[in-house]
Amino acid sequence: MSMSYAYIAIPESEVPRASSPIFQHLLDTYASETNKLVSVWRDVTPQDLGFRPHPRSSSVEDILKHQLFSERRFFGEFLGAPEPAPDQILPESRTPEDYTRRMRQLALPRLAYFAPKRGDWWMEVVPFFDVKRQRIWIFWRRVLHTAHHRSQLTVYLRLLGKKVPATYGPTADVTWEGADPTTTVDAAGRR
């Protein structure tokens, strides 16, 4: 089974090689998760930016802004990556296309920053908010945070009556020959 995306923000050819093969999955996963995030953002229209499913929920645009700002904070403050100043994070114009373009622009230098890092750097314990954690833990926490907000936006897309793009596998809207979602006892029992 092979997924293909209509758009890839960071092609495999732009993902640098890690200094040690054991850390290549970090770079590959960050690029892949950025691609998945962008695939969801690309289905948002300018008219959707103000949508919120409940008065206490974030709007679509709030989530896009939060994603850009919080990645900057995680990677800059906690992992030491060279990041633009906070007032330079958001795109000049605020369309979904501009947010998507900005996400890619910010992600590429992070890949280059992480590529030469070695095991002792990844395993070092550093401040993280009010606790201390290994850098590799902080990195994975960031990836999970991104997946959370991407999933949040897929729910928003569904509530807006839009197609939900495939990210990890088929959706009710996107499937392909050989897609094998695990939704039955038989599928769950395959080895």
Secondary structure, DSSP 8 states (H G I E B T S, - for coil): -----S--SS-GGGS---SSGGGHHHHHHHHHHHHHHHHHHTT--GGGTT--SSTTS--HHHHHHHHHHHHHHIIIIIT------GGGSS-SS--HHHHHHHHHHHHHHHHHHHTT--HHHHH-EEEETTEEEEHHHHHHHHHHHHHHHHHHHHHHHHHTT-----SSS--SS---TT-----SHHHHT--
